[in-house]
Amino acid sequence: MHKSQIFFWLLISFLSGIFVSSIFDVGQTFIYAGLIAAVGLIGVFGHNKSFNGKFLLTGFLGIAFLFGIVRFNSADLDQDRLDVFTDLEAGQKGIEFVVNGYVDDEVVVKGDRVEMVLRAKELIVGNRKIKVNDKILITANSFPRFDYGDTVSAKGVLQKPQNFGPSAGSGQAEFDYITYLKKEGIRTTMFYPELNLTYDTMKYHKLEYFEFEGVKVALYRKIFALKNRFESAINKSISEPNAAFVNGILLGSRQNISDDLKEAFNETGTTHILAISGYNIMIISWAVLTGLVIFFRRRVAFWISVAVVCLFVVLTGASASVVRAAVMGLLLLFAQGYGRLYDPKNSIILAGAAMAYFNPFVLNFDIGFQLSFAAVLGLMYLYPYLDSKLGKVPKFGTLKEITLMTLSAQIAVAPLLIYYFKNFSLVSLPTNVLILPFIPAAMFVGFISGLAGMVFTPLGQIAGWFAWAITTYQIEVVELFAKLF
């Protein structure tokens, strides 16, 4: 077996260990027994060349598998310093604590309430001030408004999150909300606390940041401000509901999309278009490269495409999920821009293993992460197959390539979409076939409209007209097939 193949299977074993441990509670006894068996195989067959090398390889694969289990368990058992202060009661009433920190993610508006992540830096207990560095998911009223990086003082009851799901007897499993939040590094919640922007009160004091943390906060404040400007430019350049749709496919912003339109996307199995995932970035990166190679040399087009993807990541807020998807997109761009990698599957698996090592929860609990992998594999393996089978079909410029590209990615992600959203529409396939080939164009002209609108609104409106025309067709197709559902 070639060394690259051995490397591939070692990575697969490591990821398998993480996956198994995310489903089953694997105890220390199994880990120790497995380690003894794996080391035994290596010891016995490593010194005797006459034996089949597959036994030796099995031993190393076993160690990689166990390493994946240990990595997940260690991440799962990590505790915040806030843990000892959660769910405390006195007289059947929760004990309130004061927590000082800063908003560590974009605030999500959900009707008359908001959800925001507070990076707690200080916990006030009586007259003591305890230094912490943990995340708290806060549910609060939508007013006053908070933005990323705002220093906030929150007074409320610290609670551990609880799983929830369908009623008993429904036959469906409850949603593992606890692990879902762990994926984001959140292990504590606080509901409707008393909130104050500390720089608007006499209580203001400078938070103590770790090294480079202050730089990160300052940088992300600018990123989210830029994102808000970009979204506002689209709203000024494109009329509704098209502007909300463009913001959905570009930024994952869905709060301005009407409930009727959301339901139409759900009924036609096209909701995935409105979610920021690797699928979106795969589409826009490949589409940009495909369009640019008409005018530039492939390697020049590659570097322009890389710049576009990086700018896209910044404008979407540079969240961890988007960054992970961008890594997959850039790997795919490299394969296409510089010729096929020697072994593309190793590059993809290595990227996935690295991401899973730093955050083991993404493998089984991050839909965007899984969609990224599925989309990449579809574009890397299924697209060439379909292209070869349909070689006699006219290209019509880049329309054929983009159509096959979107179809390949859609087929690859379809099992995941059916599994997670529990919905398979009979009109899903024709709807997707009719609108997906135009998603790259809608994203591209919407992207240009937002950028141009940030510079000069009338210029953005010119590009916005093209975005409006394309998205009007897509919206009407979705609404038409939704009526047939």
C-alpha positions in Angstrom: 0.0 0.0 0.0 1.3 3.5 -0.9 2.2 5.9 1.9 -0.5 8.3 0.8 -3.1 5.5 1.1 -1.8 4.6 4.6 -2.0 8.3 5.6 -5.6 8.5 4.2 -6.7 5.5 6.3 -5.0 6.8 9.4 -7.0 10.0 9.1 -10.2 8.1 8.4 -9.6 6.0 11.6 -9.0 9.1 13.6 -12.3 10.7 12.3 -14.1 7.4 12.9 -13.0 7.5 16.5 -14.4 11.0 17.0 -17.6 10.0 15.3 -18.2 6.8 17.3 -17.4 8.6 20.6 -20.0 11.4 19.6 -22.7 8.7 19.4 -21.8 6.2 22.1 -20.4 6.7 25.6 -17.0 5.0 25.2 -15.5 4.3 28.6 -11.9 4.1 29.8 -12.0 0.3 30.0 -12.6 0.0 26.2 -9.9 2.5 25.5 -7.2 0.7 27.6 -8.2 -2.7 26.2 -8.1 -1.4 22.7 -4.7 0.3 23.3 -3.2 -2.9 24.6 -4.5 -4.9 21.6 -3.2 -2.3 19.1 0.2 -2.1 20.7 0.3 -5.9 20.9 -0.3 -6.2 17.2 2.4 -3.7 16.4 4.8 -5.4 18.8 4.2 -8.9 17.4 4.1 -8.1 13.7 6.5 -5.2 13.7 9.5 -7.4 14.4 8.5 -10.3 12.1 8.7 -9.3 8.4 7.3 -12.6 7.3 3.8 -11.8 8.6 1.3 -9.8 6.5 1.8 -6.1 6.9 -2.0 -5.6 7.1 -1.8 -6.8 10.8 0.8 -4.1 11.5 -1.3 -1.5 9.8 -4.4 -2.6 11.8 -2.5 -1.9 15.0 -1.7 1.7 13.9 -5.2 2.2 12.6 -6.5 1.1 16.0 -4.3 3.7 17.8 -5.6 6.4 15.5 -9.1 5.3 16.2 -8.6 5.4 19.9 -6.9 8.8 19.7 -10.1 10.1 18.0 -12.1 8.7 20.9 -9.8 10.3 23.5 -9.9 13.6 21.7 -13.7 13.8 21.7 -14.0 12.6 25.3 -11.5 15.2 26.5 -13.4 18.0 24.7 -16.7 16.7 26.0 -15.6 16.6 29.6 -14.0 20.1 29.6 -15.6 22.3 32.1 -16.0 26.1 32.4 -15.1 27.9 35.6 -18.8 29.0 35.6 -20.0 25.4 36.0 -19.9 25.4 39.8 -22.1 28.5 39.8 -24.9 27.2 37.5 -28.3 26.0 38.6 -27.8 27.2 42.2 -30.9 27.9 44.2 -31.8 29.5 47.5 -35.4 29.2 48.8 -36.5 27.5 45.5 -35.3 30.6 43.6 -32.3 30.8 41.4 -29.3 32.7 42.7 -28.3 35.7 40.6 -24.8 36.6 39.7 -23.2 39.5 37.9 -21.1 38.7 34.9 -19.0 41.2 33.0 -17.8 40.6 29.5 -18.2 41.4 25.8 -20.5 40.3 23.0 -18.5 37.6 21.2 -20.6 36.9 18.2 -23.2 38.6 15.9 -26.5 39.1 17.8 -29.3 37.1 16.4 -32.8 38.7 16.3 -35.7 36.3 16.7 -38.9 38.4 16.7 -39.2 40.4 19.9 -36.1 38.7 21.5 -32.5 38.3 20.7 -29.8 35.7 21.4 -26.3 36.8 21.9 -23.1 35.1 23.1 -21.4 36.9 26.0 -17.7 36.2 26.5 -17.6 36.3 30.3 -14.4 37.8 31.7 -15.4 38.5 35.3 -17.8 36.8 37.7 -18.9 38.9 40.7 -19.6 36.7 43.8 -20.3 38.9 46.8 -17.3 41.2 47.1 -15.1 38.8 45.1 -14.2 39.3 41.5 -13.3 35.9 39.8 -11.5 35.9 36.4 -13.2 33.6 33.9 -13.0 33.2 30.1 -16.2 31.4 29.2 -19.1 31.8 26.8 -22.7 32.4 28.0 -25.7 32.2 25.6 -28.0 35.0 26.7 -31.7 35.3 25.7 -32.9 38.8 26.1 -35.4 41.4 24.9 -34.6 43.0 21.5 -34.1 46.4 23.2 -31.6 47.8 23.9 -29.5 46.9 20.8 -26.1 45.2 21.3 -23.4 44.8 18.8 -20.3 42.7 18.6 -17.5 43.8 21.0 -19.8 45.8 23.3 -18.8 45.5 26.9 -21.8 44.2 28.9 -22.7 43.6 32.5 -25.3 40.9 32.9 -27.1 40.1 36.2 -29.1 36.9 36.2 -29.3 33.2 37.0 -26.7 31.0 35.4 -28.1 27.7 34.0 -27.0 24.6 32.2 -28.7 24.1 28.9 -31.3 21.4 28.6 -32.1 19.1 25.7 -35.5 19.3 24.2 -37.6 17.6 21.5 -40.9 16.1 20.6 -43.4 14.9 23.2 -43.2 11.5 24.7 -44.5 8.7 22.5 -43.8 10.5 19.2 -41.1 8.0 18.3 -38.6 10.8 17.5 -35.4 11.5 19.4 -35.0 14.7 21.4 -32.6 17.3 20.1 -29.2 17.2 21.7 -29.1 20.9 22.5 -26.4 20.5 25.1 -23.9 19.1 22.6 -25.1 21.6 19.9 -24.0 24.4 22.1 -20.8 22.7 23.1 -19.9 22.8 19.4 -19.9 26.6 19.8 -18.0 26.4 23.1 -21.1 27.3 25.1 -21.9 25.4 28.3 -23.9 28.0 30.2 -27.1 30.0 29.5 -28.9 33.0 31.0 -32.5 34.0 30.3 -33.7 37.6 30.4 -31.0 39.0 32.7 -30.6 42.6 33.6 -28.2 44.0 31.0 -26.2 47.2 30.9 -23.7 48.5 28.4 -20.9 49.2 30.8 -19.5 52.2 28.8 -22.9 53.9 29.1 -22.8 53.7 33.0 -20.6 54.8 35.8 -19.7 51.1 36.2 -17.4 51.1 33.2 -14.0 49.5 33.6 -11.5 48.0 31.2 -11.8 44.3 30.7 -8.6 42.2 30.9 -8.0 40.5 27.6 -5.7 37.7 26.8 -2.8 38.3 24.4 -4.1 39.3 21.0 -7.7 39.0 22.2 -8.2 42.8 22.2 -6.8 42.9 18.6 -9.3 40.2 17.6 -12.2 42.1 19.2 -11.3 45.3 17.4 -10.9 43.4 14.1 -14.2 41.6 14.3 -16.0 44.8 15.3 -14.8 46.3 11.9 -15.8 43.0 10.1 -19.3 43.1 11.5 -19.6 46.8 10.8 -18.6 46.1 7.2 -21.1 43.3 7.0 -23.9 45.6 8.2 -22.9 48.2 5.6 -22.9 45.6 2.9 -26.3 44.3 3.9 -27.6 47.9 4.0 -26.2 48.6 0.6 -28.1 45.6 -0.9 -31.3 46.7 0.8 -30.9 50.1 -0.9 -30.0 48.6 -4.3 -32.5 45.8 -4.7 -36.2 45.9 -3.9 -38.0 43.5 -1.6 -38.5 40.5 -1.3 -35.5 40.1 -3.6 -33.1 42.0 -1.3 -33.9 39.7 1.6 -33.3 36.7 -0.7 -29.9 38.0 -1.9 -28.9 38.7 1.7 -30.0 35.1 2.5 -27.9 33.4 -0.1 -24.9 35.7 0.5 -24.9 36.3 4.2 -27.3 33.7 5.6 -29.5 36.6 6.9 -33.1 35.3 6.9 -34.9 37.6 9.4 -36.3 39.8 6.6 -37.6 37.0 4.5 -41.4 36.7 4.8 -42.9 33.6 6.4 -44.8 32.8 3.3 -41.6 32.8 1.2 -39.7 30.7 3.8 -42.5 28.2 3.7 -42.4 28.1 -0.1 -38.6 27.3 0.1 -39.4 24.6 2.7 -42.1 23.0 0.6 -39.9 22.8 -2.5 -36.8 21.5 -0.7 -34.7 24.5 -1.4 -34.3 25.9 2.1 -30.6 24.9 2.0 -30.0 27.8 -0.4 -30.7 30.3 2.4 -28.1 28.8 4.8 -24.5 29.8 4.8 -22.5 26.6 4.4 -19.8 25.1 2.4 -22.3 24.5 -0.4 -22.7 28.3 -1.0 -18.9 28.9 -0.9 -18.3 25.9 -3.2 -20.7 27.3 -5.7 -19.4 30.9 -5.7 -15.7 29.9 -5.7 -16.1 27.6 -8.6 -18.4 29.9 -10.5 -16.0 32.9 -10.1 -13.1 30.7 -11.3 -15.1 29.4 -14.2 -16.1 32.9 -15.3 -12.6 34.4 -14.9 -10.7 31.8 -16.9 -12.5 33.2 -20.0 -10.6 36.5 -19.6 -7.5 35.6 -17.6 -4.9 32.8 -17.5 -6.0 30.1 -15.1 -3.5 30.9 -12.4 -4.3 34.6 -12.5 -8.0 33.7 -12.3 -7.2 31.4 -9.3 -5.7 34.2 -7.3 -8.5 36.6 -8.1 -10.9 33.8 -7.0 -9.0 33.4 -3.7 -9.3 37.1 -3.0 -13.1 37.0 -3.8 -13.6 34.0 -1.4 -11.6 35.8 1.4 -13.7 39.0 0.9 -16.8 36.9 0.9 -15.8 35.3 4.3 -15.2 38.8 5.7 -18.5 40.1 4.6 -20.4 37.2 6.0 -18.9 37.9 9.4 -16.0 35.4 9.3 -17.7 32.9 11.7 -16.0 29.6 12.5 -18.4 27.7 10.2 -17.9 30.0 7.3 -14.1 29.9 7.7 -14.2 26.1 7.8 -16.2 26.1 4.6 -13.9 28.6 3.0 -10.9 26.3 3.7 -12.7 23.6 1.8 -13.5 26.0 -1.0 -9.9 27.2 -1.3 -8.6 23.6 -1.4 -11.0 22.9 -4.3 -9.9 26.1 -6.0 -6.2 25.1 -5.6 -7.0 21.7 -7.3 -8.7 23.5 -10.2 -6.4 26.5 -10.4 -3.1 24.7 -10.3 -4.1 21.4 -11.8 -5.4 18.4 -9.9 -3.7 17.7 -6.6 -1.7 14.5 -6.5 -4.2 13.0 -4.2 -7.1 15.4 -3.6 -8.9 13.1 -1.2 -6.0 13.3 1.2 -6.0 17.1 1.2 -9.8 17.1 1.9 -9.5 14.5 4.7 -6.5 16.2 6.2 -8.4 19.5 6.4 -11.4 17.8 7.9 -9.2 16.0 10.5 -7.5 19.2 11.5 -10.8 20.9 12.0 -12.2 18.0 13.9 -9.1 17.9 16.1 -9.6 21.5 17.2 -13.3 21.2 17.6 -14.4 17.5 17.7 -18.1 18.4 17.9 -18.2 19.7 14.3 -18.0 16.2 12.8 -21.4 15.0 14.0 -23.1 18.2 15.2 -22.3 20.8 12.5 -24.5 20.5 9.5 -22.5 23.2 7.6 -19.3 21.2 8.1 -20.9 18.1 6.7 -22.4 19.9 3.8 -19.0 21.4 3.0 -17.5 17.9 2.7 -20.4 16.5 0.7 -20.3 19.4 -1.7 -16.6 19.2 -2.2 -16.7 15.5 -2.8 -19.6 15.9 -5.3 -17.7 18.6 -7.2 -14.5 16.7 -7.2 -15.8 13.2 -8.2 -19.3 13.4 -9.4 -19.0 16.4 -11.6 -16.2 14.9 -13.8 -18.3 11.8 -14.2 -21.4 13.7 -15.4 -19.3 15.9 -17.6 -17.8 12.9 -19.4 -21.2 11.2 -19.8 -22.7 14.4 -21.3 -19.7 15.4 -23.4 -21.9 15.7 -26.6 -24.2 18.3 -24.9 -23.5 21.9 -26.1 -21.8 24.0 -23.5 -23.7 27.3 -24.1 -20.9 29.3 -22.7 -20.5 28.3 -19.0 -24.1 27.3 -18.5 -23.5 23.6 -19.0 -20.6 23.6 -16.6 -22.4 25.6 -13.9 -25.5 23.4 -14.3 -23.5 20.2 -13.9 -21.6 21.7 -11.0 -24.7 22.7 -9.1 -26.4 19.4 -9.9 -23.3 17.4 -8.6 -23.2 19.3 -5.4 -27.0 19.0 -5.0 -26.9 15.2 -5.5 -24.0 14.9 -3.0 -25.7 16.9 -0.2 -29.2 15.5 -0.8 -29.0 12.6 1.7 -27.9 15.0 4.4 -30.7 17.5 3.6 -33.3 14.7 3.7 -31.9 13.3 7.0 -31.8 16.6 8.8 -34.8 18.4 7.5 -37.0 15.2 7.3 -38.6 16.4 4.2 -38.5 15.1 0.6 -40.6 17.1 -1.8 -41.8 15.5 -5.0 -41.1 18.9 -6.7 -37.7 19.3 -5.1 -35.7 17.9 -8.0 -37.3 20.0 -10.8 -37.3 23.1 -8.6 -33.6 22.7 -7.8 -32.7 22.0 -11.4 -34.5 25.1 -12.6 -33.0 27.5 -10.0 -29.7 26.2 -8.9 -27.8 26.9 -12.2 -28.7 30.6 -11.6 -27.5 30.7 -8.0 -23.9 31.5 -8.9 -25.1 34.4 -11.1 -27.5 35.6 -8.4 -24.7 35.5 -5.8 -22.2 37.1 -8.1 -24.3 40.1 -9.2 -25.7 40.4 -5.7 -22.2 40.5 -4.4 -21.2 43.2 -7.0 -24.4 45.2 -6.1 -23.5 45.2 -2.4 -19.9 46.3 -3.1 -20.8 48.9 -5.6 -23.6 50.2 -3.4 -21.2 50.7 -0.5 -19.2 53.1 -2.8 -22.1 54.8 -4.7 -25.7 53.9 -4.3 -26.8 54.5 -7.9 -24.0 52.2 -9.1 -25.2 49.5 -6.8 -28.7 49.9 -8.1 -27.5 49.3 -11.7 -26.0 46.0 -10.7 -29.0 45.4 -8.4 -31.3 45.5 -11.4 -29.6 42.4 -12.8 -29.8 40.7 -9.4 -33.5 41.6 -9.1 -34.2 40.1 -12.6 -32.4 36.8 -11.8 -33.8 36.4 -8.3 -37.3 37.3 -9.5 -37.2 34.3 -11.8 -35.9 32.1 -8.9 -38.5 33.3 -6.4 -41.4 32.8 -8.9 -40.2 29.3 -9.8 -40.1 28.4 -6.1 -43.6 29.9 -5.4 -45.0 28.2 -8.5 -43.8 24.7 -7.5 -44.8 25.4 -3.9 -48.4 25.7 -5.0 -48.2 22.2 -6.6 -46.9 20.7 -3.3 
